[in-house]
Amino acid sequence: MRHEKRSLASGLRHGCAQLVRFGVVQARACAFAVALLAGIGASRLLPPLPVARYDLVLVYGVLLTLLARRVGWETRRDTAVIAVCHVIGLLFELIKVRMGSWSYPEDALTKIGGVPLYGGFMYAAVASYVCRARRLMRLRYTRYRAAATTLVAAAVYLNFFTHHWIPDLRWPLAVAMIAATAGTWVGFSVGAHRYRMPLAVSFVLIGFFLWVAENAATYAGAWSYPQQLGGWQPVPLTKFGAWSLLISVTFVLVEHLGATGPKRRTGRPGTDGCPPPAPPVSDSFKTG
């Protein structure tokens, strides 16, 4: 009995330690996003300036991108992938703002079609997280069906536009995404240990935290939904589901544009697709 209690206590200590390690790695992966959101929040505290706040945030985002590259938060390929996501995000913003889904109510010189150019950084921040998590946690995929997942992700992206004119297909697309990723596992490292979870579950978890981040971003004045123009209100919980779907778009872009070296989607059935153990990832931000 005493031995069992010691084993249980040891297991709990190990589990807590691994949870802390996981949180630290996640915080490192979110470094760009957190810094961007902090800058947007800080911009609201500035005294009146001759330069529009949205223009200042754009300059801050560019400088932050250069810093991230300089200190090794991102590789050169990561920066290119993130730039593509920035452009795709701006296209998304232009259409959604035009349709009245949300707005950027402040004036700025760098606004096009009602969208400040810094708006693309919101999507770039998500791409930065995916790129860094992919590297820091040594992600590997088992039974990843690239063609099917990409096809559904493209349909998800289009549906966010077309639902303004035709019926919203997000629920059928959610079912299609579950089918496309059924049996797909993502393996990841926490310290010296490997774990895995269904890819669809990872989309849901990331979607939830993006919804939390969206609440913080709208509170900081990054953009406003119609119901928030008269005063901040929590973002509707339905956006949680929307982000869980939309993250698939960023995921497939990173997989198609960011893959380097041997394919990372291999693995024997019943494994996590993990190659022989790699050297531990350094705790320094200089990991590149």
C-alpha positions as CSV (number, residue, x, y, z in Angstrom):
1,M,0.0,0.0,0.0
2,R,2.8,2.4,0.9
3,H,4.6,1.6,-2.3
4,E,1.4,2.3,-4.3
5,K,1.0,5.7,-2.5
6,R,4.6,6.6,-3.4
7,S,4.0,5.6,-7.0
8,L,0.8,7.7,-7.1
9,A,2.5,10.7,-5.6
10,S,5.4,10.3,-8.0
11,G,3.0,10.1,-10.9
12,L,1.2,13.2,-9.8
13,R,4.5,15.1,-9.5
14,H,5.5,14.0,-12.9
15,G,2.2,14.9,-14.4
16,C,2.2,18.4,-12.8
17,A,5.8,18.9,-14.0
18,Q,4.9,17.9,-17.5
19,L,1.9,20.3,-17.5
20,V,4.1,23.1,-16.5
21,R,6.6,22.3,-19.2
22,F,3.8,22.1,-21.7
23,G,2.5,25.5,-20.6
24,V,6.0,27.0,-20.9
25,V,6.4,25.7,-24.5
26,Q,3.0,27.0,-25.4
27,A,3.9,30.4,-24.0
28,R,7.1,30.4,-26.1
29,A,5.1,29.5,-29.2
30,C,2.7,32.4,-28.5
31,A,5.5,34.9,-28.0
32,F,4.7,36.9,-31.2
33,A,1.0,36.9,-30.6
34,V,1.3,38.0,-27.0
35,A,3.7,40.7,-27.9
36,L,1.4,41.9,-30.7
37,L,-1.6,42.0,-28.4
38,A,0.3,43.7,-25.6
39,G,1.4,46.4,-28.1
40,I,-2.2,46.9,-29.3
41,G,-3.3,47.2,-25.7
42,A,-0.5,49.6,-24.8
43,S,-1.4,51.8,-27.8
44,R,-4.7,52.7,-26.2
45,L,-2.9,54.1,-23.2
46,L,-0.9,56.6,-25.2
47,P,-1.7,60.3,-25.0
48,P,-3.1,62.0,-28.1
49,L,-0.6,61.9,-30.9
50,P,-0.4,63.4,-34.4
51,V,-0.2,59.8,-35.8
52,A,-3.2,57.5,-35.9
53,R,-3.2,54.6,-33.5
54,Y,-3.8,52.0,-36.3
55,D,-0.7,53.4,-38.1
56,L,1.4,53.1,-35.0
57,V,0.3,49.5,-34.6
58,L,1.3,48.8,-38.2
59,V,4.8,50.1,-37.6
60,Y,4.9,48.2,-34.3
61,G,3.9,45.0,-36.1
62,V,6.6,45.4,-38.7
63,L,9.2,46.1,-36.1
64,L,8.0,43.1,-34.1
65,T,8.3,40.9,-37.2
66,L,11.9,42.0,-37.8
67,L,12.7,41.4,-34.1
68,A,11.2,38.0,-34.2
69,R,13.4,37.1,-37.1
70,R,16.5,38.7,-35.5
71,V,16.2,36.9,-32.1
72,G,15.4,33.5,-33.7
73,W,11.7,33.2,-32.9
74,E,11.1,32.5,-36.6
75,T,13.1,31.0,-39.4
76,R,13.4,32.6,-42.8
77,R,10.8,30.1,-44.1
78,D,8.5,30.8,-41.2
79,T,8.6,34.5,-42.0
80,A,7.7,33.8,-45.6
81,V,4.8,31.5,-44.5
82,I,3.6,34.1,-42.0
83,A,3.7,36.8,-44.7
84,V,1.4,34.7,-47.0
85,C,-1.0,34.3,-44.1
86,H,-0.9,38.0,-43.5
87,V,-2.0,38.7,-47.1
88,I,-4.7,36.0,-47.0
89,G,-5.9,37.4,-43.7
90,L,-6.1,40.9,-45.2
91,L,-8.2,39.6,-48.1
92,F,-10.5,38.0,-45.5
93,E,-10.7,41.2,-43.5
94,L,-11.5,43.3,-46.6
95,I,-14.6,41.2,-47.5
96,K,-15.8,40.7,-43.9
97,V,-15.6,44.4,-43.0
98,R,-17.4,45.3,-46.3
99,M,-20.1,42.9,-45.3
100,G,-20.4,44.5,-41.8
101,S,-19.2,41.5,-39.8
102,W,-16.9,43.7,-37.8
103,S,-15.2,47.1,-38.2
104,Y,-12.2,49.3,-37.4
105,P,-13.9,52.5,-36.3
106,E,-10.8,54.7,-35.9
107,D,-9.3,56.7,-38.7
108,A,-5.9,55.9,-40.2
109,L,-3.8,56.7,-43.2
110,T,-3.1,53.0,-43.8
111,K,-6.7,51.9,-44.2
112,I,-7.9,50.3,-47.4
113,G,-11.6,49.5,-47.8
114,G,-12.1,50.2,-44.1
115,V,-9.3,47.8,-43.1
116,P,-6.0,49.0,-41.6
117,L,-3.0,47.2,-43.0
118,Y,-2.1,45.9,-39.6
119,G,-5.2,43.8,-39.6
120,G,-3.3,41.0,-41.4
121,F,-1.0,40.7,-38.4
122,M,-3.8,39.0,-36.5
123,Y,-3.6,36.1,-38.9
124,A,0.2,36.3,-39.0
125,A,0.2,35.9,-35.2
126,V,-1.8,32.6,-35.5
127,A,0.6,31.4,-38.2
128,S,3.6,32.3,-36.1
129,Y,2.1,30.2,-33.3
130,V,1.6,27.2,-35.6
131,C,5.1,27.5,-37.0
132,R,6.8,27.7,-33.6
133,A,4.7,25.0,-32.0
134,R,5.5,22.8,-35.0
135,R,9.2,23.2,-34.3
136,L,9.4,23.5,-30.5
137,M,7.2,20.5,-29.9
138,R,8.6,18.5,-32.9
139,L,5.1,17.8,-34.3
140,R,4.6,14.6,-36.4
141,Y,1.4,13.3,-38.0
142,T,0.1,9.8,-38.4
143,R,-2.3,9.0,-41.2
144,Y,-2.5,12.6,-42.3
145,R,-4.6,12.9,-45.4
146,A,-3.3,16.1,-46.9
147,A,-5.5,16.3,-50.0
148,A,-8.8,15.7,-48.1
149,T,-7.9,18.1,-45.2
150,T,-6.8,20.8,-47.6
151,L,-9.9,20.5,-49.6
152,V,-12.2,20.9,-46.6
153,A,-10.0,23.7,-45.2
154,A,-10.4,25.6,-48.5
155,A,-14.2,25.1,-48.4
156,V,-14.1,26.4,-44.8
157,Y,-12.3,29.6,-46.0
158,L,-14.8,30.1,-48.8
159,N,-17.8,29.5,-46.6
160,F,-16.8,32.4,-44.4
161,F,-17.5,34.6,-47.5
162,T,-20.3,32.8,-49.3
163,H,-22.6,32.4,-46.2
164,H,-23.5,36.0,-46.8
165,W,-25.3,35.0,-50.0
166,I,-26.0,31.3,-49.7
167,P,-26.8,29.1,-46.6
168,D,-24.1,28.8,-44.0
169,L,-22.4,25.4,-44.4
170,R,-20.2,25.5,-41.3
171,W,-21.9,22.5,-39.6
172,P,-21.6,20.3,-42.6
173,L,-18.1,21.4,-43.0
174,A,-17.3,20.6,-39.4
175,V,-18.6,17.1,-40.0
176,A,-16.5,16.9,-43.2
177,M,-13.4,18.1,-41.3
178,I,-14.0,15.4,-38.6
179,A,-14.2,12.8,-41.4
180,A,-11.2,14.1,-43.2
181,T,-9.1,14.0,-40.0
182,A,-10.5,10.8,-38.6
183,G,-7.7,8.6,-37.5
184,T,-5.1,11.4,-37.9
185,W,-3.0,11.8,-34.8
186,V,-0.6,14.6,-34.0
187,G,2.5,13.5,-32.0
188,F,4.3,16.1,-29.9
189,S,7.1,16.3,-27.4
190,V,7.0,17.7,-23.8
191,G,10.5,17.5,-22.5
192,A,11.9,14.0,-23.2
193,H,8.4,12.4,-23.5
194,R,6.2,12.0,-26.5
195,Y,2.4,12.3,-26.5
196,R,-0.3,12.3,-29.1
197,M,-3.9,13.5,-29.6
198,P,-6.4,13.5,-32.5
199,L,-5.7,16.3,-35.0
200,A,-9.4,17.4,-34.8
201,V,-9.1,17.7,-31.0
202,S,-6.1,20.0,-31.4
203,F,-8.2,22.2,-33.8
204,V,-10.9,22.5,-31.1
205,L,-8.4,23.3,-28.3
206,I,-6.6,26.0,-30.4
207,G,-10.0,27.4,-31.5
208,F,-11.0,27.8,-27.8
209,F,-7.8,29.7,-26.9
210,L,-8.2,31.9,-30.1
211,W,-11.7,32.8,-28.9
212,V,-10.2,33.8,-25.5
213,A,-7.5,35.8,-27.4
214,E,-10.2,37.4,-29.5
215,N,-12.0,38.6,-26.4
216,A,-8.7,40.2,-25.2
217,A,-8.0,41.7,-28.7
218,T,-11.5,43.4,-29.0
219,Y,-11.2,44.6,-25.4
220,A,-7.8,46.2,-26.4
221,G,-9.5,47.8,-29.4
222,A,-7.9,45.8,-32.1
223,W,-11.3,45.7,-33.9
224,S,-15.0,45.8,-32.9
225,Y,-18.0,43.7,-33.6
226,P,-21.3,45.6,-34.2
227,Q,-22.6,44.9,-30.7
228,Q,-19.3,46.2,-29.2
229,L,-19.5,49.7,-30.8
230,G,-21.4,51.1,-27.9
231,G,-19.2,49.5,-25.3
232,W,-17.2,46.3,-25.0
233,Q,-19.1,43.0,-24.7
234,P,-17.7,39.4,-24.6
235,V,-17.3,37.8,-28.1
236,P,-20.2,35.4,-28.7
237,L,-19.3,31.7,-28.0
238,T,-20.2,30.9,-31.6
239,K,-16.9,32.4,-32.6
240,F,-15.2,29.6,-30.7
241,G,-16.6,27.1,-33.3
242,A,-15.6,29.5,-36.1
243,W,-12.0,29.6,-35.0
244,S,-11.9,25.8,-34.5
245,L,-12.7,25.6,-38.2
246,L,-10.6,28.5,-39.4
247,I,-7.4,27.2,-37.7
248,S,-7.5,24.4,-40.3
249,V,-6.7,26.9,-43.0
250,T,-3.6,28.1,-41.2
251,F,-2.6,24.5,-40.5
252,V,-2.7,23.4,-44.1
253,L,-0.9,26.5,-45.3
254,V,1.9,25.9,-42.8
255,E,2.1,22.2,-43.8
256,H,2.2,23.0,-47.5
257,L,4.5,26.0,-47.4
258,G,6.5,25.3,-44.3
259,A,7.5,21.7,-44.7
260,T,11.3,21.2,-44.9
261,G,13.5,18.1,-45.3
262,P,11.9,14.7,-45.0
263,K,8.2,14.5,-44.8
264,R,6.8,15.0,-41.3
265,R,3.6,13.2,-41.9
266,T,4.9,9.6,-41.9
267,G,4.5,7.0,-39.3
268,R,3.6,3.3,-38.9
269,P,0.0,2.6,-38.0
270,G,-0.4,2.7,-34.2
271,T,2.6,5.1,-33.7
272,D,2.7,8.9,-33.4
273,G,4.8,9.2,-36.6
274,C,7.8,10.2,-34.5
275,P,11.3,9.6,-35.9
276,P,14.1,8.4,-33.6
277,P,14.4,10.8,-30.6
278,A,15.9,14.1,-31.6
279,P,18.2,16.2,-29.3
280,P,16.1,18.2,-26.8
281,V,14.9,21.6,-28.0
282,S,16.9,24.3,-26.3
283,D,15.2,26.5,-23.8
284,S,16.7,29.6,-25.4
285,F,14.7,31.8,-27.7
286,K,17.6,31.5,-30.0
287,T,16.4,28.1,-31.3
288,G,15.5,29.6,-34.7
